[in-house]
Amino acid sequence: MTVSTIASDPRTTVLPLSDGTLTVSRTDTTTTYRVGGSIDLANAADLRDALRDAPADDVVLDLTAVDFFGTAALTVVAALDMACEDRGSRLTLRVGDAVARVMGAARWEPSAHVVDVRG
C-alpha cells in the first residue's frame, strides 16, 4: 500500500484502497479516518490493517463518502467499535446512505456515537 503525506499538513496521510481512499488526519486528541469509494471484500482487509493502528485517543470514522459498503466492511467497523470500547476511547461513526442501509439490514447497533448525515 502506497502512503502519501499531504504537503500542507504532515499529520495527514492518504492511503489508497482498491476502489477507494482512506485519509487519516491527526490532532493532539483525535484521529479522523475519512473513507471514500467502495469498501467490500476486495479491500476490507486494507481498511482493517489501517484501522488496526488506531491510537488510544478519540477516533472519528467518517464513512459519508462511501458509495458501496459490503458486509466485510461492516465486520471491520464492528471490530473497531469493540476495540475502542475495550480501551475506553470514544469512537464516532459518521454514516451516509450506503453504510446506514447495511447497518440497518444487519440490525447492528454499535456502542459508538453515530452521526447519520443522510440527506
C-alpha positions in Angstrom: 0.0 0.0 0.0 1.4 3.4 -1.0 1.2 6.2 1.5 1.4 9.8 0.7 1.6 12.8 3.1 -0.3 15.9 2.1 2.4 18.6 1.9 0.3 21.3 3.7 -0.2 19.1 6.8 2.3 16.5 7.9 -0.3 15.0 10.2 -2.5 14.0 7.2 -1.8 11.0 5.1 -3.7 9.4 2.2 -3.8 5.6 1.8 -5.2 4.3 -1.5 -7.6 1.4 -1.3 -8.6 -0.5 -4.4 -11.8 1.3 -5.4 -11.4 3.8 -2.6 -9.3 6.1 -0.5 -8.6 6.5 3.2 -7.4 9.8 4.5 -6.0 9.9 8.0 -5.8 13.2 9.9 -4.4 13.5 13.4 -4.7 16.2 16.0 -3.5 16.1 19.6 -6.6 14.3 20.8 -8.4 12.8 17.8 -7.6 10.7 14.8 -10.1 11.0 11.9 -10.3 8.4 9.2 -12.2 9.5 6.1 -13.1 6.7 3.7 -14.3 7.2 0.2 -15.4 4.9 -2.6 -16.4 1.3 -2.3 -15.5 -0.9 0.7 -16.0 -4.6 0.1 -14.4 -7.9 0.3 -11.6 -6.8 -2.1 -10.3 -4.0 0.1 -11.8 -4.6 3.6 -8.5 -6.1 4.7 -6.6 -3.0 3.7 -9.1 -0.9 5.8 -8.8 -3.3 8.7 -5.0 -3.0 8.6 -5.1 0.8 8.6 -7.6 0.9 11.4 -5.6 -1.7 13.5 -3.1 1.1 14.2 -5.8 3.4 15.5 -4.4 5.2 18.6 -5.9 5.1 22.0 -7.3 8.6 21.8 -10.7 9.5 20.3 -11.4 8.2 16.8 -13.7 9.5 14.1 -14.5 7.2 11.3 -16.1 9.2 8.5 -17.9 6.9 6.1 -20.1 9.6 4.5 -18.3 9.4 1.1 -18.6 5.6 0.9 -20.8 4.7 -2.1 -20.8 0.9 -1.5 -20.4 -0.8 1.9 -20.3 -4.6 2.0 -20.6 -6.9 4.9 -16.9 -7.4 5.0 -16.6 -3.7 5.7 -19.2 -3.9 8.4 -17.1 -6.6 10.1 -14.1 -4.3 10.1 -16.1 -1.4 11.5 -17.6 -3.6 14.2 -14.1 -4.7 15.3 -13.0 -1.1 15.6 -16.1 -0.3 17.6 -15.3 -3.2 20.0 -11.6 -2.2 20.2 -12.4 1.4 21.1 -14.9 0.3 23.7 -12.4 -2.1 25.2 -9.7 0.5 25.6 -12.1 3.3 26.7 -11.7 5.6 23.8 -14.5 7.4 22.1 -15.5 6.3 18.5 -17.7 8.5 16.4 -19.1 7.0 13.2 -20.3 9.4 10.5 -22.5 7.5 8.1 -24.4 8.2 4.9 -26.8 6.2 2.8 -24.7 3.2 1.8 -23.5 2.5 5.4 -26.8 3.2 7.1 -28.5 0.7 4.8 -26.1 -2.1 5.7 -26.2 -1.3 9.4 -30.0 -1.4 9.3 -30.1 -4.6 7.3 -27.7 -6.2 9.8 -29.5 -4.7 12.7 -26.2 -3.7 14.1 -26.2 -1.2 16.9 -22.7 0.0 17.7 -21.6 1.3 21.1 -20.0 4.2 19.1 -21.7 7.6 18.7 -23.3 7.5 15.3 -23.9 10.7 13.3 -26.3 10.0 10.4 -25.8 12.5 7.7 -28.2 11.1 5.1 -30.0 13.7 3.0 
